[in-house]
């Protein structure tokens, strides 16, 4: 059987890379007695597939992986058993059965909702945050530089991210801290990283940000 | 505690931020304020290297298993992190509590290789702790050090308050207990150090000793400055490994480390007596753990870590007396978990096809052999008891079992070495290659690749070659050129070590107290991470040598006189100086000394566990 699990990635563990996570899940599965299906061949490893990588340094309440098992067990038991050996900041919060017709994680989940908290550097100037964001959203072209691989070389290309930005709002302004809520595309068909969005806001609007200070958490994905 | 918000900002900008976060599986989360002695274990290299060191895992669990003590960890931050730390005023901190290292009671460095010494100074500086021992009062942690390089502690004697010579499982707790007692009754650094030097075997406090020098720079005398402390420091050794503390847990790093697997220590010591090998002399005698004990430990470690590979760790794992049984039983117990067993290095003479068959039951690894020298004569000089037939047999087994990637390790600059011996390295390599391609077609499995690595010999204290002068850098380069020209086969990769690195290592490893100044000057010149070819800077070292006024030839290249007082003579590492001298002379005649499992050669260890058992 196949199970899809939704998990968190919080605290300092936001600094684990995609490969670190795969190794963590592999080790954790070994520590349980779950009937994990292993690949055949030279280096057997659990049949596990993770969704699109979350950028390093971003927390999340909603990451996904799929796992193949050799026996049928209840997804709830799977969750309880695996959670016993997972670190406290990476826990499964939902698990359900899927079949061979279920679309893969990367095709079925391509929208992410982020909370972004960042320091502003607008000291004396009066800036109307909401107006600035409205004007930002009215832009047809929001170009940012993205690093891309072209063959063996890495190149920077200008990309218009406006089509990938679905919603953006100012949630809270407190002293020099602003909190945004953003709904963006994440996946092969279009992708915005939190830092890219903040850079664009900083560049295109009067809202000037201390980009090193940002904290981001993915609160929903679908 | 450091400012976590600033830390978070910094972590977003550095390479591999997970090096600095801690929180690994099996890490401890004890309350620093509720512990009677706060110990921080410092590894003077980057996280991935330090976490691959078995001693760290042992001491970490040993100390944290005690209610009164807490042990946290710190590593040398990589260049990018150091720059950000200095810029943002973040002091060196522990991974667990993110507490400044300065606020711990004891800071313990492990000395695994000499080229990490500049990192020790840099870490002290990053921690805002005075680098010189004499400049530190009760406001700072006691700085201690142990590990293999502590067998010649003198080059670090200006910086370290207290050394522990030998195995740490018992003595570490004795040091902590003494510290606790002193802390309860008003801590005085001087008093604590004195009590430790007086009452704990294996403890060496350099400030209680004075060394004098002759005009020719050699040592004229050594004396104790306070009464009641030992003139000779006897190394600590654990008598019974089965009764010794062995952790059932290991920290599991999130990021990939050098040895990303379980290290199961199967024995200590080694019986071969290879004359270049310091570990083979200082860790004598051999002491094995029982199969029963090892199986129990392995099961617990797999359960607590989830690792899929167990590495059987020791100085020469094929020597374990019941290796077949051990591997067989390990795999029987763990195969359903897809756990594999690996051997770190294989001795040519003791590998059997059965062992190869067993290890590959789950997964295949590449095989490494270390003939060390290219000719039989030179292998006899260094007392590496293997011959060409052993190599042929071992490689033959390996090919038959489908291994196609082989690594061979050699050294150059060994005593009595000639060009003929050197060219033997090429001959052996080509022989291995030919053996693969001369096999019947259906037995040529896989893509053949041979890597021949040659390192520059560094004479070490407590070995029979401790009197021998190292080859000069120029001599090493000539030898490299000679060899390089002869390797012209794309199937054979020829690697060699940087002679300049080995030269610095040679100066430090047999150095005396005056080398402290060199290390300080080197750090001032910007030397750090000297063991990394990417950051080793010979020019900086050259400047440091000039600034410190030491004569490098005196330390590295000169043949030492047998009458000379050597800087480490005051340490009793087990085998006597007479034994080492006897071995030195035998080596010049290419005479072998038998393995001490076969016959006791009388090396002089008191109460040797081997004596009376095997002969």
Interface residues (C-beta under 8 A of the other chain):
Chain A: X11 X12 X13 X15 X16 X17 X19 X20 X23 X24 X26 X27 X28 X29 X30 X31 X38 X42 X43 X44 X56 X57 X85 X87 X89 X212 X213 X215
Chain B: X8 X9 X11 X12 X13 X17 X18 X21 X22 X23 X25 X252 X254 X255 X256 X260 X302 X303 X304 X305 X306 X307 X308 X337 X338 X339 X362 X363 X364
